[in-house]
């Protein structure tokens, strides 16, 4: 199956051929359990170790600080639910894997502070500093907002947490492979990532845990992953993650420049040709692959269906909330009115997108918005 124009790379990416090639041996003849002591097992353990080294190198960590998981959601849950007794600081625009984990902590008696974001999706270090308490044990703040692309001030927030003796976790699922990350320089204690956001397979991710951090297992069973994450390793998926992250980081600078040209063409075109449109998030301090818009007097769902009919795949925001009747909590969190937040469009660009794709989107989108507005009673009232 292939899509005509796929602009939903923030939801998931296509597996690169090189990554698939790395995975295939472990899905066929190389099926040994890496915990065994015989030759087939040792070969698979070697593949897991190589992926661990590649993942660590991508974020300037040590291999023994990388723990493979089933994805970003598990990694977020693991990091947050292990917060000891005490206070947690996060933001109101986090991914639901973080927000719901924090809600779980509240149900178990822990205090959680949810910091607001400004109209561009930025959380200020000064607000974090003011929220820190003597009993704060964890600060968790996303690296890049998965919906509007804002890059958060991770280094500064990490420094504040460390100064106060609190652990600092960042959900970097939307950041890895797209922006530079250095866990040492950025004062990061724990970091979540997921392979399918940078052209690796679904169902595999990792949690970086700084050496010395006491992180108890979320899953109990065997002694895999240094006795911290039980379960037979997904060798093919882990090998794919390792290959994908190595490729993404090595090609990041050149690919970012190419994607930014496509992104900026789309941003300029939408704002110029569609009245009542706005860019959500900052113009420049954003992930290279993200452009998020809101349109007055229309709703997202019919817009997405009409674009799909034209062979263009886009989304209104996080895939984890697809089907919800409520507008994005991120867009509400940056101050958009309820009715405006319902008319959002996220365009997320990937390695297979071209300038022609941008031109096709800019050709099809304006008449679709115009058609939907012509049907909207809100638009008619405003015009009158």
Secondary structure, 3 states (H helix, E strand, C coil): CCCCEECECCCCCCCCHHHHHHHHHHHCCCCCCCCCCCHHHHHHHHHHHHHHHHHHHHHCCCHHHEEEECCHHHHHHHHHHCCCCCEEEEECCCCHHHHHHHHHHHHCCCEEEEECCCCCCCCCHHHHHHHCCCCEEEEECCCECCCCCEECCHHHHHHHHHHHCCEEEEECCCCCCCCCCCCCCCCCCEEEEEHHHCCCCCCCEEEEECCCCCCCCCCCCCCHHHHCCCCCCCHHHHHHHHHHHHHHHHCHHHHHHHHHHHHHHHHHHHHHHCCCEEEECCCCCECCCEEEEEECCCCHHHHHHHHHHCCEECECCCHHHCCCCCCCHHHHHCCCCHHHHCCEEEEECCCCCCHHHHHHHHHHHHHHHHHHHHCCHHHHHHHC
